[in-house]
């Protein structure tokens, strides 16, 4: 019995650690950063790849932990978050704060060992996410715009890690992920509208699940696709995309746009979920196509 309880306790601790750092989200962010690195690297350094993966996870994990500390009372009101470690009483605020602080220090130090600019952008992302985006979520729908700034950093962070400088190339990667976040997060805000309302979060641009919000989702989906194919024109320095790669990205974008138009027409929870899934598919496949295009070109 004692062995079983110990095993269950360890499992619970690991599960709570994953939840407080949002492991799934953190891994997807690391994937974006690694894709950006592969695009920018002239010679691949596996040491840098490992440091970027670790540092990226530390930074995102820290941001998520700080976020859950700040929003713990509101999380307790919403169905999707009430079982998180802090509102459920499985983890104290002090423990979560320790994890967040240690992760912040480890993240900055790890990224600094790649180059100072990578560490600087990592630190900026934590600050914007926890000190600006999180407090604004209960005050204005513009919080999504603010949140899109740190959310767009990982893709370009990889390029900065590879080159040690910021220019048109990482700027383009930033723009792609920046515009993409609006249809992605607004679709989430749509199908979780009632739950967000319990916590007092304002996530939709008009504040309602209406045509106005759906129109803006379509507009930002179009902008996402346009920005994503710009490298084919040769205006983005060393960041290039072949015609084949651009066609594939464009077709992916059209798929996402179809679901955005469906949401405009149907305005249902199901349509919003489909758009969210298509947006995740879009950004993941885009990064794979970009990297494959570079090495196969």
Backbone bond lengths (Angstrom), bond angles and torsions (degrees), N, CA, C in turn:
res aa  C-N    CA-C-N  psi(-1)  N-CA   C-N-CA  omega(-1)  CA-C   N-CA-C  phi
1 X - - - 1.467 - - 1.523 110.49 -
2 X 1.344 116.02 -42.95 1.462 120.92 -179.20 1.522 110.57 -62.39
3 X 1.343 116.10 -42.93 1.462 120.91 179.81 1.529 110.58 -63.50
4 X 1.331 116.36 -40.84 1.457 121.20 179.62 1.515 111.24 -63.71
5 X 1.349 116.63 -44.81 1.461 121.05 178.87 1.520 111.31 -62.75
6 X 1.337 116.62 -40.45 1.466 120.62 178.86 1.514 110.55 -63.53
7 X 1.339 115.50 -42.17 1.464 120.73 179.44 1.522 110.79 -63.04
8 X 1.354 116.18 -43.99 1.455 120.54 178.87 1.516 111.04 -64.52
9 X 1.330 116.06 -37.14 1.458 121.13 179.84 1.524 110.78 -64.49
10 X 1.343 116.10 -44.00 1.462 120.12 178.95 1.522 110.85 -64.15
11 X 1.338 115.93 -40.34 1.461 120.49 179.02 1.516 110.29 -62.44
12 X 1.342 116.06 -41.85 1.458 120.99 179.70 1.527 111.53 -63.63
13 X 1.327 116.20 -41.76 1.463 120.94 179.59 1.525 110.64 -62.65
14 X 1.322 115.93 -44.23 1.462 120.74 179.77 1.527 110.39 -64.59
15 X 1.334 115.84 -42.87 1.469 120.40 179.27 1.524 110.89 -62.30
16 X 1.341 116.33 -43.94 1.462 120.34 179.23 1.525 111.67 -65.80
17 X 1.314 116.27 -36.27 1.466 120.34 177.57 1.531 109.39 -63.82
18 X 1.317 116.48 -42.40 1.468 120.43 177.75 1.523 110.95 -62.52
19 X 1.327 115.84 -39.11 1.461 120.07 -177.27 1.522 112.27 -72.63
20 X 1.335 116.98 -40.43 1.466 119.32 -177.21 1.529 111.26 -69.76
21 X 1.337 116.37 -26.85 1.466 120.28 177.35 1.528 111.87 -100.47
22 X 1.340 117.10 -0.26 1.471 123.03 -178.15 1.530 110.03 48.63
23 X 1.303 115.82 67.74 1.458 121.50 -173.12 1.532 113.23 -54.76
24 X 1.326 117.08 -43.14 1.461 119.67 -178.96 1.513 112.01 -59.33
25 X 1.334 116.13 -47.81 1.460 121.14 178.17 1.516 110.98 -64.43
26 X 1.323 116.34 -42.80 1.464 120.73 -178.62 1.522 111.64 -61.37
27 X 1.317 116.41 -41.17 1.469 120.47 179.53 1.525 110.78 -65.38
28 X 1.337 116.87 -39.05 1.466 119.46 179.09 1.526 111.07 -66.30
29 X 1.332 116.52 -35.21 1.466 120.84 177.37 1.532 110.18 -67.79
30 X 1.319 116.10 -41.81 1.466 120.65 177.09 1.530 110.09 -60.93
31 X 1.323 116.70 -39.81 1.468 121.72 177.73 1.525 110.14 -58.06
32 X 1.329 117.10 -43.63 1.467 121.86 178.69 1.527 110.95 -62.17
33 X 1.337 115.90 -44.36 1.463 120.45 -179.33 1.521 111.48 -63.98
34 X 1.328 116.96 -41.34 1.468 120.81 179.49 1.530 110.79 -66.44
35 X 1.336 116.23 -37.37 1.466 119.84 176.85 1.521 110.14 -63.18
36 X 1.331 116.42 -42.81 1.462 120.35 177.55 1.516 111.93 -62.26
37 X 1.328 116.38 -38.32 1.469 120.12 178.29 1.526 111.07 -64.27
38 X 1.321 116.70 -46.20 1.469 120.68 -178.92 1.527 110.92 -62.23
39 X 1.331 116.67 -32.78 1.457 119.98 177.55 1.527 111.70 -70.11
40 X 1.320 116.04 -35.34 1.460 119.31 -176.16 1.512 115.11 -90.78
41 X 1.326 117.47 -21.21 1.466 120.73 -173.56 1.525 111.88 -72.05
42 X 1.311 114.97 130.50 1.468 120.27 173.14 1.526 109.41 -85.41
43 X 1.328 114.90 -35.78 1.462 122.14 172.33 1.524 106.89 -133.48
44 X 1.309 116.47 125.13 1.462 119.99 -175.50 1.524 111.32 -75.35
45 X 1.322 115.46 126.18 1.461 122.32 175.19 1.528 107.95 -107.23
46 X 1.310 116.52 115.97 1.463 119.60 -178.72 1.525 111.62 -69.97
47 X 1.324 115.76 -26.73 1.470 119.54 174.99 1.519 110.01 -63.62
48 X 1.334 115.50 -44.50 1.464 120.34 178.46 1.523 111.13 -64.92
49 X 1.314 116.92 -39.00 1.464 120.84 178.02 1.529 111.19 -59.61
50 X 1.329 115.27 -44.06 1.474 120.14 -179.64 1.526 110.26 -66.78
51 X 1.332 117.01 -44.36 1.465 120.88 179.06 1.524 111.06 -62.30
52 X 1.331 116.36 -40.12 1.458 120.79 -179.82 1.523 110.97 -66.67
53 X 1.321 116.34 -41.15 1.465 120.34 178.81 1.524 110.72 -64.27
54 X 1.330 116.49 -46.83 1.463 120.49 179.95 1.527 111.30 -66.03
55 X 1.328 115.85 -49.64 1.459 120.48 -179.10 1.510 112.29 -61.66
56 X 1.334 116.04 -40.63 1.457 120.17 178.34 1.516 111.81 -63.09
57 X 1.340 116.10 -42.74 1.465 119.47 179.76 1.531 110.36 -65.18
58 X 1.328 116.40 -42.87 1.469 119.90 179.28 1.534 111.04 -58.73
59 X 1.334 116.38 -44.89 1.462 120.43 -176.23 1.533 111.49 -67.09
60 X 1.323 116.66 -45.36 1.470 119.74 179.94 1.520 110.30 -68.55
61 X 1.325 116.74 -41.04 1.455 120.60 178.02 1.517 111.77 -60.99
62 X 1.329 116.78 -39.67 1.462 121.30 178.15 1.522 110.55 -64.44
63 X 1.334 116.50 -45.51 1.468 120.74 179.71 1.523 110.86 -59.48
64 X 1.318 116.56 -43.00 1.462 120.63 -179.08 1.523 111.88 -67.33
65 X 1.325 116.33 -38.52 1.464 119.75 178.97 1.529 111.12 -66.68
66 X 1.344 116.76 -44.64 1.469 120.18 176.72 1.527 110.22 -59.95
67 X 1.322 115.89 -42.39 1.461 121.59 -179.79 1.532 111.17 -59.15
68 X 1.317 116.55 -43.54 1.465 120.01 -178.35 1.527 112.07 -72.56
69 X 1.323 117.19 -26.21 1.466 120.31 174.45 1.531 109.33 -68.44
70 X 1.332 115.66 -48.33 1.460 121.07 -177.34 1.525 111.43 -64.36
71 X 1.336 116.60 -39.10 1.464 120.97 -173.65 1.533 113.78 -98.89
72 X 1.314 117.51 16.13 1.470 120.24 -172.07 1.532 112.57 -58.29
73 X 1.337 118.16 -39.41 1.466 120.10 -179.11 1.526 111.60 -70.81
74 X 1.330 115.95 -36.05 1.462 120.62 178.76 1.527 110.51 -74.46
75 X 1.331 116.67 -35.67 1.471 120.63 177.64 1.528 110.62 -59.91
76 X 1.315 115.99 -34.24 1.469 120.24 -178.59 1.537 112.05 -66.69
77 X 1.328 116.81 -18.09 1.463 121.09 -178.21 1.523 113.37 -88.45
78 X 1.343 116.77 -18.05 1.463 120.32 -173.19 1.525 111.46 -106.05
79 X 1.323 115.13 141.31 1.467 120.91 -176.51 1.523 111.99 -60.75
80 X 1.337 117.39 -40.89 1.466 120.35 -174.26 1.526 112.93 -75.23
81 X 1.338 117.21 -14.66 1.462 119.49 -175.60 1.534 114.63 -122.17
82 X 1.333 117.18 -7.38 1.474 118.80 -173.33 1.524 113.02 -66.53
83 X 1.330 117.52 -19.01 1.468 120.35 178.88 1.524 113.13 -97.12
84 X 1.319 116.53 11.33 1.460 118.83 174.24 1.529 109.12 -64.95
85 X 1.326 117.80 157.96 1.472 120.91 -172.92 1.518 115.99 -52.32
86 X 1.342 118.21 -43.08 1.468 119.42 -175.73 1.526 112.08 -74.97
87 X 1.347 120.67 -55.26 1.472 118.79 -179.88 1.523 113.46 -63.14
88 X 1.343 116.77 -26.64 1.474 119.70 178.82 1.521 111.84 -80.39
89 X 1.326 117.39 -8.18 1.457 121.42 177.23 1.515 115.03 82.90
90 X 1.342 117.36 11.85 1.468 119.96 -179.72 1.523 112.31 -87.23
91 X 1.329 116.81 -15.53 1.462 120.68 179.88 1.520 108.83 -140.04
92 X 1.325 116.03 136.31 1.465 119.82 179.39 1.526 110.19 -80.83
93 X 1.319 114.66 160.31 1.464 120.27 177.52 1.524 110.09 -62.28
94 X 1.337 116.75 -38.95 1.463 120.60 179.98 1.529 111.70 -62.09
95 X 1.330 116.30 -40.79 1.466 119.88 178.83 1.520 110.49 -65.39
96 X 1.328 116.00 -44.40 1.467 120.27 179.45 1.527 110.54 -63.61
97 X 1.331 116.20 -40.22 1.470 120.25 179.87 1.529 110.64 -65.81
98 X 1.310 116.57 -37.79 1.470 120.33 177.46 1.518 110.58 -63.25
99 X 1.331 116.30 -44.57 1.467 120.59 178.57 1.523 110.04 -60.88
100 X 1.331 116.26 -46.41 1.463 120.93 -178.41 1.530 111.53 -62.44
101 X 1.329 116.48 -42.57 1.468 120.55 -178.39 1.523 111.74 -68.47
102 X 1.331 116.03 -44.89 1.465 120.21 178.34 1.532 110.46 -62.08
103 X 1.332 116.17 -42.80 1.467 120.35 178.68 1.531 111.43 -63.68
104 X 1.331 116.94 -37.99 1.465 120.28 178.73 1.523 110.51 -62.36
105 X 1.327 116.10 -48.23 1.465 120.56 -179.63 1.518 110.95 -63.55
106 X 1.325 116.64 -47.43 1.466 120.41 179.53 1.523 111.23 -62.12
107 X 1.332 116.04 -39.28 1.457 119.99 -179.38 1.510 112.41 -64.54
108 X 1.329 117.01 -47.91 1.463 120.86 -179.20 1.525 110.89 -64.60
109 X 1.324 116.48 -43.65 1.472 120.44 179.66 1.530 110.76 -63.63
110 X 1.326 116.19 -43.66 1.470 120.33 -179.35 1.519 111.09 -63.63
111 X 1.330 117.14 -46.85 1.463 120.67 -179.81 1.529 111.37 -68.72
112 X 1.337 117.13 -32.14 1.472 120.32 178.08 1.523 110.40 -64.40
113 X 1.327 116.10 -30.23 1.462 119.70 178.76 1.526 111.75 -71.07
114 X 1.335 116.85 -13.64 1.467 120.31 171.56 1.520 108.04 -83.41
115 X 1.318 116.35 -59.14 1.468 123.47 170.41 1.530 108.49 -171.02
116 X 1.333 118.12 156.36 1.468 121.61 -175.87 1.527 114.47 -59.12
117 X 1.331 118.12 -36.58 1.465 120.26 -177.47 1.522 111.79 -67.46
118 X 1.317 116.85 -34.39 1.459 120.07 176.82 1.526 109.66 -63.97
119 X 1.318 116.72 -43.05 1.469 121.04 178.29 1.526 110.74 -64.78
120 X 1.331 116.20 -38.55 1.469 120.33 -179.87 1.528 111.04 -62.41
121 X 1.330 117.07 -47.09 1.467 120.40 179.57 1.524 111.32 -65.87
122 X 1.310 116.96 -35.00 1.456 120.55 176.79 1.523 111.09 -63.77
123 X 1.337 115.91 -43.16 1.465 120.59 179.22 1.528 111.08 -66.25
124 X 1.327 116.97 -38.70 1.467 121.66 177.99 1.525 110.29 -61.69
125 X 1.326 116.28 -40.32 1.467 119.67 -178.53 1.525 111.21 -64.39
126 X 1.327 117.54 -41.10 1.471 120.85 177.83 1.525 110.43 -63.32
127 X 1.335 116.25 -45.30 1.467 120.81 -178.53 1.522 111.27 -61.45
128 X 1.326 117.06 -48.60 1.463 120.46 -177.92 1.528 111.37 -63.90
129 X 1.328 115.92 -41.48 1.468 120.02 -176.49 1.521 111.57 -67.05
130 X 1.329 116.79 -45.69 1.467 120.01 -173.55 1.527 113.52 -88.00
131 X 1.332 116.86 -36.32 1.467 120.02 -172.35 1.520 114.22 -96.51
132 X 1.328 117.86 -17.59 1.467 120.43 -178.71 1.530 111.13 -119.29
133 X 1.329 116.72 -57.47 1.472 120.61 -177.00 1.526 112.50 -62.23
134 X 1.327 117.41 -51.09 1.471 120.69 -175.66 1.529 112.89 -58.69
135 X 1.337 119.96 -47.90 1.479 119.08 179.19 1.534 113.09 -65.81
136 X 1.336 117.01 -29.38 1.463 120.18 -176.95 1.527 113.53 -76.26
137 X 1.323 117.60 -17.50 1.471 120.59 -174.87 1.530 113.02 -60.53
138 X 1.316 116.98 -27.89 1.469 119.99 179.88 1.529 111.88 -96.83
139 X 1.326 116.96 5.00 1.459 120.00 -175.19 1.519 114.70 -117.84
140 X 1.329 117.29 -34.36 1.455 119.27 -175.00 1.530 111.92 -157.10
141 X 1.342 117.46 146.07 1.463 120.28 175.10 1.526 112.59 -64.60
142 X 1.339 116.58 -15.92 1.458 120.33 178.06 1.527 111.79 -65.82
143 X 1.327 116.52 -9.34 1.457 120.25 177.78 1.529 110.82 -59.50
144 X 1.344 116.73 -31.64 1.465 120.36 179.38 1.523 109.79 -64.54
145 X 1.333 116.62 -38.97 1.471 120.68 176.65 1.520 110.49 -62.15
146 X 1.326 116.14 -45.81 1.466 120.69 179.64 1.527 110.30 -64.45
147 X 1.339 116.40 -43.26 1.460 120.81 -179.80 1.516 112.85 -65.24
148 X 1.340 116.21 -26.07 1.468 120.17 179.34 1.531 111.54 -69.47
149 X 1.317 117.59 -20.67 1.471 120.78 179.55 1.535 111.51 -68.50
150 X 1.341 119.02 -57.88 1.474 117.57 176.28 1.518 112.08 -66.22
151 X 1.341 116.57 -29.15 1.455 119.46 179.45 1.514 113.25 -67.59
152 X 1.331 116.77 -23.01 1.466 120.91 -179.28 1.525 112.92 -90.89
153 X 1.318 117.14 -8.10 1.464 120.95 -176.01 1.535 113.94 -68.98
154 X 1.342 120.86 -40.58 1.473 119.80 -172.98 1.526 115.99 -54.23
155 X 1.339 118.47 -44.40 1.462 121.67 -178.16 1.522 110.44 -60.14
156 X 1.339 116.03 -44.86 1.465 119.69 -179.80 1.527 111.53 -77.12
157 X 1.352 116.69 -24.70 1.458 120.81 -179.59 1.525 110.83 -59.99
158 X 1.335 115.76 -37.67 1.455 119.98 179.28 1.516 111.82 -62.15
159 X 1.337 116.57 -40.99 1.470 120.21 178.40 1.524 110.32 -64.49
160 X 1.341 116.63 -43.93 1.465 120.90 178.59 1.522 110.46 -61.71
161 X 1.335 116.55 -36.71 1.467 120.35 177.05 1.520 110.87 -63.75
162 X 1.328 116.49 -34.68 1.466 120.96 -178.46 1.519 112.46 -78.46
163 X 1.340 116.78 -38.26 1.475 120.45 -172.99 1.526 114.19 -107.50
164 X 1.322 117.04 -19.95 1.464 119.54 -179.44 1.505 113.90 72.96
165 X 1.341 117.61 19.13 1.455 120.77 -179.63 1.521 110.46 -151.78
166 X 1.334 115.46 158.26 1.460 121.34 177.30 1.512 108.72 -108.75
167 X 1.357 116.09 132.11 1.455 120.54 179.61 1.517 110.74 -154.26
168 X 1.322 116.59 -157.90 1.460 121.54 -177.32 1.526 111.93 -63.00
169 X 1.341 116.53 -33.40 1.471 119.65 -177.67 1.531 112.21 -66.47
170 X 1.336 119.01 -57.35 1.473 118.17 177.63 1.524 111.72 -65.72
171 X 1.337 116.99 -27.75 1.459 120.26 176.69 1.520 111.49 -63.00
172 X 1.340 115.83 -38.61 1.467 120.40 177.79 1.516 111.03 -68.24
173 X 1.332 116.69 -42.27 1.468 120.17 177.69 1.527 110.35 -61.99
174 X 1.322 115.87 -38.57 1.462 121.03 176.69 1.523 110.16 -61.86
175 X 1.330 117.01 -45.58 1.464 121.28 -177.37 1.525 111.59 -63.02
176 X 1.337 116.51 -39.71 1.467 120.58 179.75 1.528 110.27 -58.87
177 X 1.333 115.78 -51.97 1.463 119.35 -176.43 1.530 111.58 -73.55
178 X 1.329 116.78 -25.86 1.461 120.68 177.85 1.525 110.49 -65.64
179 X 1.323 117.80 -54.35 1.466 120.89 -178.46 1.526 111.99 -66.30
180 X 1.332 116.24 -34.19 1.466 120.71 -179.44 1.524 112.62 -60.69
181 X 1.321 116.39 -31.77 1.460 119.62 -173.82 1.529 113.68 -67.39
182 X 1.327 117.53 -24.59 1.466 119.09 -177.78 1.524 112.58 -67.64
183 X 1.336 119.66 -54.09 1.474 117.27 175.58 1.523 112.57 -62.92
184 X 1.334 116.40 -31.91 1.466 119.45 -179.56 1.529 111.39 -65.99
185 X 1.328 116.95 -54.33 1.462 119.95 -175.06 1.522 112.84 -76.88
186 X 1.329 117.25 -29.40 1.462 118.13 176.27 1.518 111.05 -70.04
187 X 1.332 117.11 -32.10 1.466 118.47 175.90 1.526 110.27 -67.27
188 X 1.331 116.66 -37.88 1.470 120.30 175.41 1.529 110.11 -65.28
189 X 1.324 115.83 -44.27 1.458 120.33 178.45 1.521 112.03 -61.31
190 X 1.329 115.77 -28.75 1.467 120.55 179.74 1.529 111.17 -71.09
191 X 1.348 116.68 -53.61 1.474 116.74 -174.77 1.529 113.25 -79.93
192 X 1.347 116.68 -11.49 1.464 119.45 174.33 1.531 111.45 -108.93
193 X 1.315 115.03 22.95 1.466 120.79 -173.56 1.529 112.98 -54.19
194 X 1.320 116.72 -50.77 1.467 120.08 -177.44 1.528 111.81 -63.59
195 X 1.335 116.25 -39.06 1.459 120.02 -179.45 1.528 110.53 -67.86
196 X 1.324 116.64 -43.79 1.470 120.24 177.22 1.529 110.54 -61.79
197 X 1.318 116.03 -35.28 1.464 120.74 -179.91 1.525 111.06 -62.16
198 X 1.341 116.86 -35.83 1.464 121.06 177.84 1.530 111.04 -61.45
199 X 1.329 115.95 -36.18 1.454 119.99 -179.38 1.515 113.53 -89.34
200 X 1.332 116.36 -3.78 1.461 120.14 179.03 1.515 113.68 77.31
201 X 1.343 116.67 27.26 1.462 120.43 -179.72 1.529 110.73 -92.45
202 X 1.332 115.21 136.71 1.459 121.47 177.97 1.528 108.50 -108.38
203 X 1.345 116.03 101.03 1.459 119.84 -172.25 1.532 113.83 -110.36
204 X 1.336 118.00 -24.74 1.458 120.91 -177.78 1.530 110.63 -91.11
205 X 1.326 118.39 143.34 1.469 121.32 -173.10 1.526 114.53 -60.43
206 X 1.329 117.96 -34.52 1.466 120.65 177.91 1.520 111.63 -96.84
207 X 1.334 115.82 -6.07 1.455 120.65 -176.25 1.506 113.11 83.60
208 X 1.327 116.96 -1.60 1.461 120.90 -177.34 1.522 111.07 -136.72
209 X 1.333 116.02 161.02 1.468 121.53 172.83 1.527 108.13 -87.87
210 X 1.317 115.96 74.86 1.456 120.69 -175.18 1.523 111.75 -127.97
211 X 1.328 116.03 -176.39 1.461 120.85 -179.02 1.525 111.59 -63.61
212 X 1.324 116.62 -33.37 1.465 120.27 179.80 1.518 111.33 -59.76
213 X 1.329 116.34 -45.84 1.467 120.34 176.99 1.517 110.61 -64.61
214 X 1.327 117.04 -43.78 1.471 121.16 -179.37 1.525 111.55 -61.65
215 X 1.336 116.58 -38.94 1.477 120.62 178.51 1.527 110.57 -63.64
216 X 1.324 116.55 -42.86 1.467 119.44 179.28 1.523 111.60 -66.24
217 X 1.312 116.90 -34.98 1.468 120.45 175.79 1.525 110.06 -61.54
218 X 1.334 116.56 -43.23 1.467 120.88 178.09 1.531 110.64 -62.99
219 X 1.330 116.76 -45.14 1.461 121.28 -179.02 1.527 111.25 -59.02
220 X 1.326 116.76 -46.84 1.460 119.49 -178.18 1.524 112.03 -72.69
221 X 1.318 116.85 -26.45 1.470 119.50 173.63 1.520 110.11 -65.85
222 X 1.322 116.02 -41.71 1.468 120.78 178.18 1.529 110.60 -63.50
223 X 1.331 115.99 -45.14 1.464 119.99 178.49 1.525 111.12 -61.01
224 X 1.313 116.51 -39.51 1.468 120.98 178.78 1.517 110.91 -58.97
225 X 1.324 116.33 -46.38 1.469 120.85 -178.42 1.524 110.17 -66.17
226 X 1.324 117.64 -43.92 1.465 121.03 -178.79 1.521 111.59 -61.48
227 X 1.326 116.36 -46.64 1.468 120.06 179.44 1.521 111.04 -64.43
228 X 1.323 116.37 -34.44 1.466 120.90 -176.56 1.525 113.46 -67.55
229 X 1.330 117.72 -26.65 1.475 120.16 -178.43 1.530 112.96 -100.31
230 X 1.328 117.64 -2.38 1.464 121.26 -178.92 1.538 113.40 -55.28
231 X 1.344 119.73 -39.13 1.476 119.17 -179.22 1.531 114.90 -56.46
232 X 1.330 118.33 -20.38 1.468 120.29 179.55 1.526 110.77 -68.01
233 X 1.334 116.85 -20.23 1.460 121.11 -177.98 1.524 112.93 -81.82
234 X 1.331 117.07 -10.45 1.457 120.90 177.01 1.509 115.19 81.45
235 X 1.345 116.98 17.54 1.466 121.00 -178.56 1.524 113.17 -95.63
236 X 1.329 117.37 -0.02 1.468 119.90 -170.10 1.532 112.21 -113.32
237 X 1.314 116.68 41.14 1.457 120.76 174.46 1.520 113.45 59.18
238 X 1.320 114.66 -128.34 1.470 120.43 -177.51 1.527 112.90 -80.57
239 X 1.300 117.08 -6.75 1.461 120.41 176.07 1.526 107.93 -85.99
240 X 1.312 116.17 106.81 1.462 120.49 -174.47 1.534 110.31 -122.39
241 X 1.323 114.30 159.35 1.463 120.84 178.31 1.525 107.51 -145.09
242 X 1.318 116.22 128.48 1.461 120.19 179.89 1.528 110.32 -73.02
243 X 1.310 116.04 166.83 1.464 120.23 178.29 1.521 110.49 -61.11
244 X 1.336 116.46 -41.77 1.472 120.25 178.33 1.524 110.35 -61.09
245 X 1.334 115.94 -45.69 1.462 120.25 178.86 1.520 111.65 -61.53
246 X 1.340 116.33 -41.73 1.459 120.65 -179.73 1.522 111.11 -64.80
247 X 1.331 117.10 -39.53 1.469 121.03 178.75 1.528 110.30 -63.29
248 X 1.338 116.07 -43.33 1.471 119.94 179.19 1.527 111.39 -62.79
249 X 1.334 115.91 -43.14 1.461 120.06 178.86 1.525 110.10 -65.07
250 X 1.316 116.55 -41.29 1.468 121.21 179.42 1.528 110.65 -61.52
251 X 1.321 116.92 -43.61 1.466 120.64 179.30 1.525 110.98 -64.05
252 X 1.328 116.12 -39.37 1.466 119.73 174.98 1.521 110.71 -59.82
253 X 1.329 114.33 -42.67 1.458 119.77 179.42 1.513 112.39 -63.53
254 X 1.331 116.40 -38.46 1.454 120.09 178.46 1.531 110.95 -64.50
255 X 1.329 116.10 -35.12 1.462 120.02 176.96 1.520 110.31 -63.22
256 X 1.341 116.62 -45.93 1.457 120.11 178.29 1.525 110.52 -63.64
257 X 1.336 116.48 -38.82 1.459 120.56 -179.49 1.526 111.40 -65.63
258 X 1.319 117.27 -34.64 1.471 121.34 176.81 1.527 109.91 -59.08
259 X 1.334 116.48 -43.12 1.460 119.69 -179.66 1.530 111.27 -71.76
260 X 1.345 116.81 -31.21 1.464 120.02 175.60 1.528 110.22 -66.27
261 X 1.328 116.91 -41.30 1.463 121.42 177.29 1.526 111.24 -66.88
262 X 1.334 115.72 -35.90 1.464 119.67 177.33 1.520 110.54 -64.16
263 X 1.325 116.85 -38.75 1.461 120.27 177.65 1.528 110.11 -64.10
264 X 1.332 116.46 -40.37 1.468 120.59 178.16 1.527 110.75 -61.02
265 X 1.321 116.28 -39.58 1.459 121.50 -177.24 1.525 112.42 -76.60
266 X 1.339 116.41 -43.21 1.471 120.06 -173.07 1.522 113.26 -95.74
267 X 1.330 116.15 -36.23 1.477 122.93 -178.49 1.534 111.43 51.10
268 X 1.343 115.20 50.85 1.462 121.64 -179.96 1.528 111.03 -118.02
269 X 1.315 115.82 162.33 1.465 121.91 176.37 1.527 110.21 -61.87
270 X 1.327 116.06 -41.13 1.465 120.70 179.88 1.519 111.19 -60.67
271 X 1.326 117.30 -43.96 1.463 121.23 179.93 1.530 110.67 -64.40
272 X 1.332 116.83 -37.50 1.467 120.96 178.86 1.525 111.00 -65.95
273 X 1.325 116.86 -41.61 1.465 121.01 177.99 1.528 110.82 -63.53
274 X 1.326 116.44 -40.35 1.459 120.47 178.70 1.523 110.93 -63.62
275 X 1.323 116.49 -40.12 1.466 120.49 177.46 1.520 110.70 -64.45
276 X 1.325 116.58 -42.85 1.464 120.19 179.25 1.526 110.98 -59.06
277 X 1.328 116.45 -46.98 1.463 120.87 -179.92 1.528 110.86 -64.01
278 X 1.322 116.76 -40.18 1.466 119.92 179.69 1.521 111.15 -67.31
279 X 1.340 117.41 -32.06 1.463 120.37 178.86 1.533 110.99 -69.84
280 X 1.333 116.29 -38.22 1.473 120.36 176.25 1.526 109.75 -64.80
281 X 1.315 116.25 -43.56 1.468 121.60 177.07 1.514 110.26 -60.27
282 X 1.327 116.21 -41.30 1.471 121.25 -178.75 1.525 112.04 -61.06
283 X 1.327 117.28 -54.60 1.467 119.47 -174.21 1.521 111.22 -68.00
284 X 1.330 117.55 -33.97 1.463 120.88 178.75 1.521 110.95 -67.31
285 X 1.319 116.50 -48.77 1.455 121.00 -179.13 1.524 111.55 -68.84
286 X 1.334 116.70 -34.57 1.469 119.64 176.91 1.519 110.88 -58.75
287 X 1.326 116.14 -46.35 1.462 119.62 -179.19 1.521 111.66 -65.55
288 X 1.319 116.69 -37.81 1.467 120.44 176.99 1.525 110.35 -65.62
289 X 1.324 116.83 -43.22 1.465 121.11 179.44 1.521 111.05 -63.78
290 X 1.320 117.11 -44.31 1.465 120.76 179.22 1.530 110.77 -58.20
291 X 1.321 116.40 -47.17 1.470 120.60 -177.72 1.529 110.32 -67.47
292 X 1.332 116.52 -46.66 1.466 120.30 179.31 1.521 110.63 -60.97
293 X 1.321 116.70 -40.21 1.472 121.92 -179.54 1.527 110.94 -61.60
294 X 1.326 116.32 -38.94 1.461 119.92 179.79 1.515 111.34 -64.43
295 X 1.332 116.48 -46.18 1.463 119.75 -173.83 1.529 113.56 -83.72
296 X 1.320 117.81 -16.98 1.454 121.18 178.76 1.521 112.84 -99.45
297 X 1.321 115.98 -13.95 1.460 120.62 -176.65 1.522 111.80 -65.31
